[in-house]
Structure formats: structure tokens, C-alpha cells
Amino acid sequence: EIVLTQSPGTLSLSPGEGVTLSCMASQSVSSSYLAWYQHKPGQAPRLLIYGASSRATGIPDRFSGSGSGTDFTLTINRLEPEDFAVYYCQQYITSPQTFGQGTKLEIK
Amino acid sequence: EVQLLESGGGFVQPGGSLRLSCAASGFTFSSYGMNWVRQAPGKGLEWVAGIRGRDDTTYYADSVKGRFTISRDNSKNTLYLQMNSLRAEDTALYSCAKDRRSGYTYGFSAFDIWGQGTMVTVSS
């Protein structure tokens, strides 16, 4: 099983700031098979990035993904109030598909 | 509009069974792989099971293998999760999720559409 470790666990930031979230895999994940999701309480998770760097339909360009092998990042430029949520990475190259434990972005 | 609507959750005693359903609309259901993902209270997301759209091959997390069965009825545009021998640690919000891509032969897919989920509580 591929274990995904996200850091940091929690970040306190202000609207307008930029942030980079990290996702590290226990073994290499082809860059085509790494996704990022945004999850808000009471809502369904929302796909942001697939294939490590491709934005999903309707996702603003302030969200960007990068990385390869075992190290991946999600960057959010100019945080908007609606961006404060929990973010998960997911690998889907092999079964069981696994999620990271999540990074919570909270308003400072 | 693409939509997924889960049902069938509830309260069950340890060792009991439940069958979850996920009604799909707005897309060609038979062409896409589907998945169940759960979130225990205060915890993160955990993939539970998946079924390919191409050939109905099924996959399971080790934590549910042998106890849960994922299936689909393409004539009813519905995904199912039969859960047997339930344990307290199965308590979670169960959501169905649609594969973003169809017809792939290698690896799997990110999930582009998710339902709101149905809650399962296992307790004596």
C-alpha cells in the first residue's frame, strides 16, 4: 500500500496570502496518478487537480499542482475566503487507492 | 446535471448488515468506474471499494475485504455496497464517487463527482 503523508497538518493564514501544501508518497507515484481534493464540512469533496498538475473543470487558475516521483505540491495563490477547507492528496496508480491524512487551512 | 444520491445508511448492531445504494444521473453510468469512499467522524477520507466500468472488475481496501461487496446495476443506473459483519470501526459517512475518465486500462482514475453521503453507525 502506498502511504501518502501530507504536511503541515494545519495552516493558519489570511485571505490574500499564498500557500504551498505538500504530499509525500512512500513509493514512487507516476505523476499521471496523483490528485488533490478540497473538502468543506457538510459538502462533498471537490476535485481540484488530477494527473499531478491538470486543473479539473471549473477550478480557478490560482490553484496549481506540481511534482513527480514521491514529492507533490498544491499551490494556492491569493487565498480567497472560500478556500479555507481541508485538502487531501490521493494516489490512484495502484489499489488500494489511498488518501493523505489531509491539511486543514484555517483563517488566521 | 451530473448527480449522485446515496441512501440506505442507518444504525446497526455489530455483526449486522446494511446495503447502501447510489443513484446516478446525468451521465452514461455504464461507461464509468464507480467507488465508495468513507469518512469516520473526525477522520480523513478512506477509499473502500471500486468497480470498473469496462468489465466490472472489483477492488477493495484490506479493511473491508471479505465483508463488503460492491456491485452495480447499469439498467437502474445504481451502485451498491453490501456491508456484512459490520464493526464499530465501520462507523462513517459513506459516499459514492464517479471516475473522471472512462475506458482506461492501466491504473485507476481521480474522482470528479461525489455524492453527499449516507451515514452508517455501528453500535450496540
HADDOCK unambig.tbl for C-alpha pairs under 7 A between the chains (distance, minus, plus):
assign (segid A and resid 35 and name CA) (segid B and resid 110 and name CA) 6.27 0.50 0.50
assign (segid A and resid 43 and name CA) (segid B and resid 116 and name CA) 6.37 0.50 0.50
assign (segid A and resid 44 and name CA) (segid B and resid 114 and name CA) 5.78 0.50 0.50
assign (segid A and resid 44 and name CA) (segid B and resid 115 and name CA) 6.09 0.50 0.50
assign (segid A and resid 44 and name CA) (segid B and resid 116 and name CA) 5.17 0.50 0.50
assign (segid A and resid 45 and name CA) (segid B and resid 114 and name CA) 6.57 0.50 0.50
assign (segid A and resid 47 and name CA) (segid B and resid 111 and name CA) 6.73 0.50 0.50
assign (segid A and resid 47 and name CA) (segid B and resid 112 and name CA) 5.53 0.50 0.50
assign (segid A and resid 50 and name CA) (segid B and resid 110 and name CA) 6.32 0.50 0.50
assign (segid A and resid 92 and name CA) (segid B and resid 107 and name CA) 6.49 0.50 0.50
assign (segid A and resid 92 and name CA) (segid B and resid 108 and name CA) 5.26 0.50 0.50
assign (segid A and resid 92 and name CA) (segid B and resid 109 and name CA) 6.03 0.50 0.50
assign (segid A and resid 92 and name CA) (segid B and resid 110 and name CA) 6.70 0.50 0.50
assign (segid A and resid 93 and name CA) (segid B and resid 107 and name CA) 4.58 0.50 0.50
assign (segid A and resid 93 and name CA) (segid B and resid 108 and name CA) 5.88 0.50 0.50
assign (segid A and resid 94 and name CA) (segid B and resid 107 and name CA) 5.90 0.50 0.50
assign (segid A and resid 96 and name CA) (segid B and resid 60 and name CA) 6.76 0.50 0.50
assign (segid A and resid 96 and name CA) (segid B and resid 61 and name CA) 5.54 0.50 0.50
assign (segid A and resid 97 and name CA) (segid B and resid 47 and name CA) 6.35 0.50 0.50
assign (segid A and resid 98 and name CA) (segid B and resid 46 and name CA) 6.91 0.50 0.50
assign (segid A and resid 98 and name CA) (segid B and resid 47 and name CA) 6.41 0.50 0.50
assign (segid A and resid 99 and name CA) (segid B and resid 45 and name CA) 6.39 0.50 0.50
assign (segid A and resid 99 and name CA) (segid B and resid 46 and name CA) 6.52 0.50 0.50
assign (segid A and resid 101 and name CA) (segid B and resid 44 and name CA) 5.57 0.50 0.50
assign (segid A and resid 102 and name CA) (segid B and resid 44 and name CA) 6.53 0.50 0.50
